[in-house]
């Protein structure tokens, strides 16, 4: 994907960090797991150069949704300190997934700053 400077932080204040544990894996399955979230690309229009990801309804029985730590409509900005504004969704997913029961830190902002949907 094309490389762009990160979005101005002031656009997205306040940012918050949330550390979650990745889901357990089925017995005998060493595959990476996530935290039970889903996201979709948002934008400020057809010429927006950034990949902005908004949380969408996920797996309510697992993780931060069921515990009230995440809200649908929040925006995801970084995973474990890696800015995701120039990544595609598959790359973001790969950053979130990891060994079962290990921590992952998400940087989030409240729902929709002006101009983004």
Contact map, one row per residue, 1 for C-alpha under 8 A:
111000000000000000000000000000000000000000000000000000000000000000000000000000000000011100000000000000000000000000000
111100000000000000000000000000000000000000000000000000000000000000000000000000000000010000000000000000000000000000000
111110000000000000000000000000000000000000000000000000000000000000000000000000000000010000000000000000000000000000000
011111000000000000000000000000000000000000000000110000000000000000000000000000000000010000000000000000000000000000000
001111100000000000000000000000000000000000000000000000000000000000000000000000000000000000000000000000000000000000000
000111110000000000000000000000000000000000000000000000000000000000000000000000000010110000000000000000000000000000000
000011111010000000000000000000000000000000000000010000000000000000000000000000000000100000000000000000000000000000000
000001111111000000000000000000000000000000000000000000000000000000000000000000000000000000000000000000000000000000000
000000111111100000000000000000000000000000000000000000000000000000000000000000000000000000000000000000000000000000000
000000011111100000000000000000000000000000000000000000000000000000000000000000000000000000000000000000000000000000000
000000111111100000000000000000000000000000000000000000000000000000000000000000000000000000000000000000000000000010000
000000011111111000000000000000000000000000000000000000000000000000000000000000000000000000000000000000000000110010000
000000001111111000000000000000000000000000000000000000000000000000000000000000000000000000000000000000000000110000000
000000000001111100000000000000000000000000000000000000000000000000000000000000000000000000000000000000000000110000000
000000000001111110000000000000000000000000000000000000000000000000000000000000000000000000000000000000000011110000000
000000000000011111000000000000000000000000000000000000000000000000000000000000000000000000000000000000000011100000000
000000000000001111100000000000000000000000000000000000000000000000000000000000000000000000000000000000001111000000000
000000000000000111110000000000000000000000000000000000000000000000001000000000000000000000000000000000001111000000000
000000000000000011111000000000000000000000000000000000000000000000000000000000000000000000000000000000111100000000000
000000000000000001111100000000000010000000000000000000000000001100000000000000000000000000000000000000111100000000000
000000000000000000111110000000000010000000000000000000000000001000000000000000000000000000000000000111110000000000000
000000000000000000011111000000001110000000000000000000000000000000000000000000000000000000000000111111110000000000000
000000000000000000001111100000001111000000000000000000000000011000000000000000000000000000000000000110000000000000000
000000000000000000000111110000001000000000000000000000000000000000000000000000000000000000000000000110000000000000000
000000000000000000000011111111111000000000000000000000000000000000000000000000000000000000000000000100000000000000000
000000000000000000000001111110000000000000000000000000000000000000000000000000000000000000000000000000000000000000000
000000000000000000000000111110000000000000000000000000000000000000000000000000000000000000000000000000000000000000000
000000000000000000000000111111000000000000000000000000000000000000000000000000000000000000000000000000000000000000000
000000000000000000000000111111100000000000000000000000000000000000000000000000000000000000000000000000000000000000000
000000000000000000000000100111110000000000000000000000000000000000000000000000000000000000000000001100000000000000000
000000000000000000000000100011111000000000000000000000000000000000000000000000000000000000000000001100000000000000000
000000000000000000000000100001111100000000000000000000000000000000000000000000000000000000000000111100000000000000000
000000000000000000000111100000111110000000000000000000000000000000000000000000000000000000000000111100000000000000000
000000000000000000000110000000011111100000000000000000000000000000000000000000000000000000000001110100000000000000000
000000000000000000011110000000001111100000000000000000000000011100000000000000000000000000000001100000000000000000000
000000000000000000000010000000000111110000000000000000000111011110000000000000000000000000000000000000000000000000000
000000000000000000000000000000000111111000000000000000111110000010000000000000000000000000000000000000000000000000000
000000000000000000000000000000000001111100000000000000111110000000000000000000000000000000000000000000000000000000000
000000000000000000000000000000000000111110000000000011111000000000000000000000000000000000000000000000000000000000000
000000000000000000000000000000000000011111000000000011110000000000000000000000000000000010000000000000000000000000000
000000000000000000000000000000000000001111100000001111000000000000000000000000000000000010000000000000000000000000000
000000000000000000000000000000000000000111110000001111000000000000000000000000000000000000000000000000000000000000011
000000000000000000000000000000000000000011111101011100000000000000000000000000000000000000000000000000000000000000011
000000000000000000000000000000000000000001111111000000000000000000000000000000000000000000000000000000000000000000111
000000000000000000000000000000000000000000111111000000000000000000000000000000000000000000000000000000000000000000010
000000000000000000000000000000000000000000111111000000000000000000000000000000000000000000000000000000000000000000000
000000000000000000000000000000000000000000011111100000000000000000000000000000000000000000000000000000000000000000000
000000000000000000000000000000000000000000111111110000000000000000000000000000000000000000000000000000000000000000000
000100000000000000000000000000000000000000000011111000000000000000000000000000000000000000000000000000000000000000000
000100100000000000000000000000000000000000100001111100000000000000000000000000000000110000000000000000000000000000000
000000000000000000000000000000000000000011100000111110000000000000000000000000000001111100000000000000000000000000000
000000000000000000000000000000000000000011100000011111000000000000000000001110000001100000000000000000000000000000000
000000000000000000000000000000000000001111000000001111100000000000000000001110000000000000000000000000000000000000000
000000000000000000000000000000000000001111000000000111110000000000000001111100000000000000000000000000000000000000000
000000000000000000000000000000000000111100000000000011111000000000000011111100000000000000000000000000000000000000000
000000000000000000000000000000000000111100000000000001111100000000000001100000000000000000000000000000000000000000000
000000000000000000000000000000000000111000000000000000111111000000000001000000000000000000000000000000000000000000000
000000000000000000000000000000000001110000000000000000011111000010000000000000000000000000000000000000000000000000000
000000000000000000000000000000000001110000000000000000001111111010000000000000000000000000000000000000000000000000000
000000000000000000000000000000000001000000000000000000001111111011000000000000000000000000000000000000000000000000000
000000000000000000000000000000000000000000000000000000000011111011000000000000000000000000000000000000000000000000000
000000000000000000000010000000000011000000000000000000000011111111000000000000000000000000000000000000000000000000000
000000000000000000011010000000000011000000000000000000000011111111100000000000000000000000000000000000000000000000000
000000000000000000010000000000000011000000000000000000000000011111111100000000000000000000000000000000000000000000000
000000000000000000000000000000000001100000000000000000000111111111111110000000000000000000000000000000000000000000000
000000000000000000000000000000000000000000000000000000000001111111111000000000000000000000000000000000000000000000000
000000000000000000000000000000000000000000000000000000000000001111111100000000000000000000000000000000000000000000000
000000000000000000000000000000000000000000000000000000000000000111111110000000000000000000000000000000000000000000000
000000000000000001000000000000000000000000000000000000000000000111111110000000000000000000000000000000000000000000000
000000000000000000000000000000000000000000000000000000000000000110111111010000000000000000000000000000000000000000000
000000000000000000000000000000000000000000000000000000100000000010011111110000000000000000000000000000000000000000000
000000000000000000000000000000000000000000000000000001111000000000000111110000000000000000000000000000000000000000000
000000000000000000000000000000000000000000000000000001110000000000000011111000000000000000000000000000000000011100000
000000000000000000000000000000000000000000000000000001100000000000000111111100000000000000000000000000000001111100000
000000000000000000000000000000000000000000000000000111100000000000000000111110000000000000000000000000000001111100000
000000000000000000000000000000000000000000000000000111100000000000000000011111000001000000000000000000000111100000000
000000000000000000000000000000000000000000000000000110000000000000000000001111100011100000000000000000000111100000000
000000000000000000000000000000000000000000000000000000000000000000000000000111111111100000000000000000000111000000000
000000000000000000000000000000000000000000000000000000000000000000000000000011111111000000010011000000011110000000000
000000000000000000000000000000000000000000000000000000000000000000000000000001111100000000000010000000011110000000000
000000000000000000000000000000000000000000000000000000000000000000000000000001111110000000000000000000001110000000000
000000000000000000000000000000000000000000000000000000000000000000000000000001111111000000000000000000000000000000000
000001000000000000000000000000000000000000000000000000000000000000000000000011101111110000000000000000000000000000000
000000000000000000000000000000000000000000000000001100000000000000000000000111100111111000010000000000000000000000000
000001100000000000000000000000000000000000000000011100000000000000000000000011000011111000000000000000000000000000000
111101000000000000000000000000000000000000000000011000000000000000000000000000000011111100000000000000000000000000000
100000000000000000000000000000000000000000000000001000000000000000000000000000000001111110110000000000000000000000000
100000000000000000000000000000000000000000000000001000000000000000000000000000000000011111110000000000000000000000000
000000000000000000000000000000000000000110000000000000000000000000000000000000000000001111111000000000000000000000000
000000000000000000000000000000000000000000000000000000000000000000000000000000000000000111111100000000000000000000000
000000000000000000000000000000000000000000000000000000000000000000000000000000000000001111111110000000000000000000000
000000000000000000000000000000000000000000000000000000000000000000000000000000100001001111111111000000000000000000000
000000000000000000000000000000000000000000000000000000000000000000000000000000000000000011111111100000000000000000000
000000000000000000000000000000000000000000000000000000000000000000000000000000000000000001111111110000000000000000000
000000000000000000000000000000000000000000000000000000000000000000000000000000110000000000111111110000000000000000000
000000000000000000000000000000000110000000000000000000000000000000000000000000100000000000011111110000010000000000000
000000000000000000000100000000011110000000000000000000000000000000000000000000000000000000001111111000000000000000000
000000000000000000000100000000011100000000000000000000000000000000000000000000000000000000000111111101000000000000000
000000000000000000000100000001111000000000000000000000000000000000000000000000000000000000000000111111000000000000000
000000000000000000001111100001111100000000000000000000000000000000000000000000000000000000000000011111000000000000000
000000000000000000001111000000000000000000000000000000000000000000000000000000000000000000000000001111100000000000000
000000000000000000001100000000000000000000000000000000000000000000000000000000000000000000000000011111110000000000000
000000000000000000111100000000000000000000000000000000000000000000000000000000000000000000000000000011111000000000000
000000000000000000111100000000000000000000000000000000000000000000000000000000110000000000000001000001111100000000000
000000000000000011110000000000000000000000000000000000000000000000000000000000111000000000000000000000111110000000000
000000000000000011110000000000000000000000000000000000000000000000000000000111111000000000000000000000011111000000000
000000000000001111000000000000000000000000000000000000000000000000000000000111111000000000000000000000001111100000000
000000000000001111000000000000000000000000000000000000000000000000000000011111000000000000000000000000000111110000000
000000000001111100000000000000000000000000000000000000000000000000000000011110000000000000000000000000000011111000000
000000000001111000000000000000000000000000000000000000000000000000000000111000000000000000000000000000000001111110000
000000000000000000000000000000000000000000000000000000000000000000000000111000000000000000000000000000000000111110000
000000000000000000000000000000000000000000000000000000000000000000000000111000000000000000000000000000000000011111111
000000000011000000000000000000000000000000000000000000000000000000000000000000000000000000000000000000000000011111110
000000000000000000000000000000000000000000000000000000000000000000000000000000000000000000000000000000000000000111110
000000000000000000000000000000000000000000010000000000000000000000000000000000000000000000000000000000000000000111111
000000000000000000000000000000000000000001111000000000000000000000000000000000000000000000000000000000000000000111111
000000000000000000000000000000000000000001110000000000000000000000000000000000000000000000000000000000000000000100111
